[in-house]
Amino acid sequence: MKWEEVRKMYSEKWILFEALEAHSESEKRVMVRKQYLTIF
């Protein structure tokens, strides 16, 4: 599921996730793989 889809589904919630794979591009952090842990 893409981040945009998650944000639409849970627009009024807090989402805790862990970055499993990430790198930097143009001074920004890019998460390639993430694991959603819980939704508040």
C-alpha positions in Angstrom: 0.0 0.0 0.0 1.4 3.4 -0.9 1.7 6.2 1.7 -0.9 8.3 -0.1 -3.4 5.5 0.2 -2.7 5.1 3.9 -3.1 8.9 4.5 -6.5 8.8 2.8 -7.7 5.8 4.8 -6.6 7.2 8.1 -6.6 10.9 7.6 -7.7 11.6 11.2 -5.3 9.2 12.8 -1.7 8.9 13.9 0.3 6.2 12.1 3.4 4.7 13.7 5.7 3.0 11.2 9.3 1.8 11.0 11.6 2.4 8.0 13.0 -1.0 6.9 15.0 0.5 4.0 15.8 4.2 3.4 18.3 6.4 1.7 19.0 10.1 1.2 18.3 12.1 -2.1 18.8 15.8 -2.4 19.1 16.3 1.3 15.8 14.5 2.0 15.2 11.0 3.5 13.4 8.5 1.1 11.8 5.4 2.6 11.9 2.5 0.2 10.3 0.0 2.5 8.3 0.6 5.7 6.4 -1.4 8.1 3.2 -0.1 9.7 3.2 -0.9 13.4 0.0 0.6 14.8 -2.7 3.2 14.2 -3.9 5.6 16.9 
